[in-house]
Amino acid sequence: MQIATSLEDIRRNRYQTVAEFSRTLNVSTSTYYRALEGRAEIPTMRQIAAALHLPPATIAEFTPPASAALLADIDAGIDDAIANGWLVVDPDTLEPTGEITFDGWPFED
């Protein structure tokens, strides 16, 4: 499972200024700021992802919004889990443990 990471997190982890990081990505600083706001064009998204050696979908700002059908499936799954219990997964591997719990949301303390 790949988790999407923000461009700003990537930049900060490299200890680069916006200007330095923009040069790394081969884009202008204004284009970088547009990308941060989710307003980058698809070719620019691909260019930035290629410069970082990452699939575009692993960059948080490039993740498209969920479709209505996907959101409906998620809601149906939550309703089912509330009625029938939550399937417990191993937090490290996300593999099912076979245990079912009825203790509210799976990540509540």
C-alpha positions in Angstrom: 0.0 0.0 0.0 1.4 3.4 -1.0 0.5 6.4 1.0 0.3 9.8 -0.8 2.8 12.3 0.4 2.6 16.1 0.1 5.0 17.9 -2.1 5.7 20.2 0.8 6.7 17.2 3.0 9.0 15.9 0.3 10.6 19.4 0.0 11.0 19.8 3.7 12.5 16.3 4.1 15.1 17.3 1.5 15.9 20.5 3.4 15.3 22.6 0.2 13.9 26.0 -0.2 10.9 26.4 -2.6 13.3 27.9 -5.2 15.7 25.0 -4.9 13.0 22.4 -5.0 11.3 24.0 -8.0 14.7 23.8 -9.8 14.9 20.1 -8.8 11.4 19.6 -10.4 12.4 21.7 -13.4 9.4 24.0 -12.9 9.0 27.7 -11.9 8.1 28.6 -8.4 4.7 29.8 -9.5 4.1 26.4 -11.2 5.2 24.7 -7.9 2.7 26.9 -5.9 -0.1 26.0 -8.5 0.8 22.3 -8.0 0.5 22.7 -4.2 -3.0 24.2 -4.7 -4.0 21.2 -6.8 -4.1 23.4 -10.0 -1.3 21.8 -12.0 -2.0 20.5 -15.5 -1.7 16.7 -16.1 1.6 17.0 -18.1 3.1 19.1 -15.3 2.0 16.5 -12.7 3.7 13.8 -14.8 6.8 15.9 -15.1 7.0 16.6 -11.3 6.4 12.9 -10.5 9.1 11.8 -12.9 11.6 14.3 -11.4 10.8 12.7 -8.0 10.9 9.2 -9.4 7.4 8.6 -7.9 4.1 7.5 -9.5 1.8 10.6 -9.7 -0.9 9.0 -7.6 1.5 8.9 -4.6 1.7 12.8 -4.5 -1.1 14.0 -2.4 -1.8 17.2 -4.4 -2.3 15.0 -7.6 -4.7 12.5 -6.1 -8.1 13.1 -7.8 -11.2 13.5 -5.7 -13.2 10.3 -5.0 -16.1 9.6 -7.2 -19.7 9.5 -6.0 -19.8 5.8 -6.5 -16.7 5.2 -4.4 -18.0 7.4 -1.6 -21.3 5.5 -1.7 -19.4 2.2 -1.4 -17.4 3.5 1.6 -20.6 4.7 3.3 -22.2 1.2 2.7 -19.1 -0.5 4.1 -19.2 1.7 7.2 -22.9 1.0 7.7 -22.3 -2.7 7.4 -19.4 -2.5 9.9 -21.5 -0.6 12.4 -24.2 -3.3 12.1 -22.0 -6.4 11.9 -18.7 -5.4 13.6 -15.4 -4.1 12.3 -12.9 -6.6 10.9 -9.6 -6.1 12.9 -6.4 -5.8 10.9 -2.8 -6.0 11.9 -1.6 -2.4 12.1 1.8 -3.2 10.5 0.6 -5.3 7.6 -3.0 -4.3 7.3 -3.8 -8.1 7.0 -7.1 -9.3 8.6 -6.6 -11.0 12.0 -9.9 -12.8 11.8 -11.2 -10.9 14.8 -14.3 -8.8 14.7 -14.9 -5.9 17.1 -18.0 -3.8 17.9 -16.0 -1.0 19.7 -17.0 2.0 17.6 -14.6 3.3 15.0 -11.5 1.1 14.4 -9.1 3.9 15.4 -10.8 5.4 18.4 -8.9 5.3 21.7 
